[in-house]
Amino acid sequence: MRDPRLHSQRKRIIGRGFTAIREEQEAKIHRLADVAVSNIKKDIKHGQADVYKWWRCLAVDVISDIAFGKPFELLQSGGHNLPVFKALENAGPGVVLQVMLPRWLLSLTKRSPITWLRDVAQVPEIIFNQVTNALGEVRLSSDCSPSIVRHLLSQEVKGKSQMLNDDELGSEVSMLLVAGSDSTATTLTYATWEIIRDSDLRKTVEAEVAALPSNFTTKDVKALPLLNSVLEEALRMYNPAGALVERLVPPSGISVHGWDIPGGTMVYTTGWLISRLEEIFPQPDVFDATRFMNPTAEMKRAHVPFSIGARRCIGMDMARMEILVALAVFFRECRGLQLHHSMTDDMMEQVGEFFIVPKAGTCDVSIPCT
């Protein structure tokens, strides 16, 4: 959306929904994180567990529960035979196709003989249909828990808030679903991978989260210095949304470091390059779990994994909460893990057109052989 006024208006509307259910968010995240870790433990007992798969299921269930008051139940199914799970996997290429291709050509790709291209072209429709069906259930059901959509609909009935029409609401919630699923899961996966591959780091993290009370809160995990530093370092080094993002220069034009850019010019920005500036982040290609325990002022200014300004991610606080809680539960419940013997560094290489994900699409862990 290039109209800044319209973008600001919609962001305010959706933002009110996030604010209204802030307390419920924490309860939903804790409950679903417990289910995800329980599933991982079950798989480990049978030899190995793919944490990337379960973190993806967790992320989708969290954002759908927060949006609609009911999760899509991917944690129950493991994502098997669910079109929305496959569609979200192809969301990155789907975004690229929508940006690069004219509408008439985009419609033709839906009938392409190439299966992958056909699947990618159908992504927006599959996700929008899933969201539309969920919106319909919220309107008709009285047993959904508090959610963004329920709050917005209640405000509409009371006449207290400017409301979006069904297509606009469906479009906005679809974007929440896409932005809040694979990006969160990818960060969780890389943080898990980095902790487990370094046995000393793993033991220290396990000790830190073991000291939490049994009914720990988000406030408790936010006070853990090492776990929070690991999260920020994972966001810096493996920013899942670090690909190029287009921005339109305002009509008046801008000047950047002596370069005059005329108004109306399309420019592209990426947080990935900023996070690799060696003068700010020494040894930028090395994962330093303690880097953000005492960050410099320059590091704080340059660390913008959720973007900055008016286009900053509206769900960034929820994403950080979800990742911290999931990691805390995981390393309390699953101690002494190792990467499965089949895992290699090459499998975790970052790939992707818009959202950046592990190349192999898997991250398997296991318990050491005795």
HUHUGI-V557345 format. One line per field, one symbol per residue. psi: psi as a letter, one per 20 degrees, with the letter a starting at -180 (. if undefined). A space follows every 10 residues. Layout:
psi = ???
This chain:
psi = oiohgggggh hgghhhgghh kghhgggggg ghhggghghg hghhhjgqpn hgghhggggg hghhghgiip rikhhhijjp kohhghghhj hghgggghhh qqghhhhhhi jqiogggggg highggghgg ggghghhghh qijqrprggg ghhhhghiki qpqqrggggg gghghggghj fhgghggggh ggghghiohg gghggghghh iqqhlqrhhg hijoggghgg ghhghghloi kjrppqqppq hirrpolipp oqqipprpqp igghijohig nqmhjpoohj hjhmqrhhgg hinmhkaqbh jqphkhgggg gggggggggg ihhnqkrrqq iiprhhhjqp rqhfpprpgi kqnprrqqq.
